[in-house]
């Protein structure tokens, strides 16, 4: 006796086609239950290159928007750090000219 039902005479693949009904899930539920797939950078790039043109464009635009948001966050963080460092040295970052700011940053980078 076989553990797997066959498709009938001739056996086919040895597996019977089974249809199951599952409840509909929201996309967030599906994503939350998915396992993590680890890919190398090269594999991700290869997958994106294999997308149809419109999907490739959408993926690249999403990445560009994410990069822009990250850049803005880093700029705000850096500026806050410079304001704090200048205040610690008795300077008002907002009142410094562009040249004074450059000199201040240069001095910070080269101080020991």
RODO-2510 file (C-alpha; in nm, 4 decimals, decimal comma):
residues 112
     n   res          X          Y          Z
     1     x     0,0000     0,0000     0,0000
     2     x     0,1373     0,3381    -0,0995
     3     x     0,1563     0,6347     0,1351
     4     x     0,0556     0,8629    -0,1503
     5     x    -0,2592     0,8215    -0,3582
     6     x    -0,2019     0,7990    -0,7325
     7     x    -0,3824     0,9690    -1,0160
     8     x    -0,5315     0,6449    -1,1325
     9     x    -0,4176     0,3947    -1,3932
    10     x    -0,0684     0,4746    -1,5047
    11     x    -0,0040     0,6525    -1,1765
    12     x     0,1200     0,9782    -1,3256
    13     x     0,3502     1,1464    -1,0780
    14     x     0,2234     0,9359    -0,7918
    15     x     0,0520     1,2336    -0,6277
    16     x    -0,3131     1,3217    -0,6450
    17     x    -0,4012     1,6832    -0,7079
    18     x    -0,5589     1,8269    -0,3978
    19     x    -0,7415     2,1545    -0,3714
    20     x    -0,7698     2,3259    -0,0371
    21     x    -0,9579     2,6369     0,0580
    22     x    -0,7820     2,8887     0,2796
    23     x    -0,9278     3,1990     0,4405
    24     x    -0,8405     3,5244     0,2709
    25     x    -0,5640     3,7102     0,4481
    26     x    -0,4601     4,0706     0,4290
    27     x    -0,1227     4,1316     0,2639
    28     x     0,0233     4,2329     0,6027
    29     x    -0,0858     3,8998     0,7530
    30     x     0,0783     3,7089     0,4714
    31     x     0,4010     3,9065     0,4945
    32     x     0,4125     3,8721     0,8751
    33     x     0,3938     3,4938     0,8445
    34     x     0,6534     3,4615     0,5690
    35     x     0,9961     3,3230     0,6346
    36     x     1,2996     3,5372     0,5660
    37     x     1,4904     3,4618     0,2487
    38     x     1,8520     3,5718     0,2556
    39     x     1,9976     3,6814    -0,0773
    40     x     2,3335     3,8245    -0,1686
    41     x     2,3507     4,1719    -0,3213
    42     x     2,4338     4,0121    -0,6554
    43     x     2,1242     3,7902    -0,6381
    44     x     1,8991     4,0872    -0,5607
    45     x     2,0471     4,2863    -0,8482
    46     x     2,0002     3,9909    -1,0801
    47     x     1,6355     3,9561    -0,9753
    48     x     1,5678     4,3267    -1,0309
    49     x     1,7355     4,3140    -1,3711
    50     x     1,5034     4,0263    -1,4639
    51     x     1,1875     4,2251    -1,3909
    52     x     0,9731     4,3668    -1,6701
    53     x     1,0627     4,7296    -1,7453
    54     x     0,7675     4,8858    -1,5577
    55     x     0,8253     4,6790    -1,2432
    56     x     1,1985     4,7461    -1,2594
    57     x     1,1260     5,1196    -1,2801
    58     x     0,8872     5,0995    -0,9814
    59     x     1,1474     4,9098    -0,7761
    60     x     1,4204     5,1602    -0,8589
    61     x     1,1936     5,4562    -0,7775
    62     x     1,1043     5,3004    -0,4407
    63     x     1,4732     5,2513    -0,3620
    64     x     1,5537     5,6085    -0,4666
    65     x     1,2779     5,7475    -0,2422
    66     x     1,4051     5,5401     0,0492
    67     x     1,7608     5,6585    -0,0110
    68     x     1,6435     6,0216    -0,0258
    69     x     1,4579     5,9858     0,3048
    70     x     1,7632     5,8250     0,4636
    71     x     1,9848     6,1035     0,3325
    72     x     1,7569     6,3690     0,4782
    73     x     1,7582     6,1910     0,8154
    74     x     2,1384     6,1753     0,8132
    75     x     2,1632     6,5445     0,7216
    76     x     1,9301     6,6425     1,0078
    77     x     2,1295     6,4259     1,2489
    78     x     2,4605     6,5716     1,1296
    79     x     2,3333     6,9262     1,1557
    80     x     2,2072     6,8620     1,5104
    81     x     2,5497     6,7241     1,6017
    82     x     2,7205     7,0328     1,4561
    83     x     2,4832     7,2641     1,6441
    84     x     2,5591     7,0795     1,9677
    85     x     2,9361     7,0846     1,9089
    86     x     2,9340     7,4552     1,8247
    87     x     2,7230     7,5359     2,1329
    88     x     2,9709     7,3413     2,3503
    89     x     3,2408     7,5751     2,2171
    90     x     3,0367     7,8898     2,2772
    91     x     2,9351     7,9377     1,9127
    92     x     2,5895     7,9810     1,7600
    93     x     2,5716     7,7622     1,4492
    94     x     2,2871     7,9680     1,3024
    95     x     2,4861     8,2914     1,3231
    96     x     2,8021     8,1487     1,1647
    97     x     2,8714     8,2412     0,8027
    98     x     2,9295     7,9659     0,5491
    99     x     3,3074     8,0254     0,5731
   100     x     3,2952     8,0143     0,9537
   101     x     3,0992     7,6894     0,9403
   102     x     3,3549     7,5376     0,7040
   103     x     3,6404     7,6477     0,9307
   104     x     3,4589     7,5076     1,2348
   105     x     3,4028     7,1696     1,0674
   106     x     3,7643     7,1642     0,9476
   107     x     3,8829     7,2344     1,3022
   108     x     3,6573     6,9550     1,4361
   109     x     3,7926     6,7063     1,1858
   110     x     4,1536     6,7875     1,2687
   111     x     4,1380     6,8340     1,6435
   112     x     4,3242     6,5853     1,8584
***
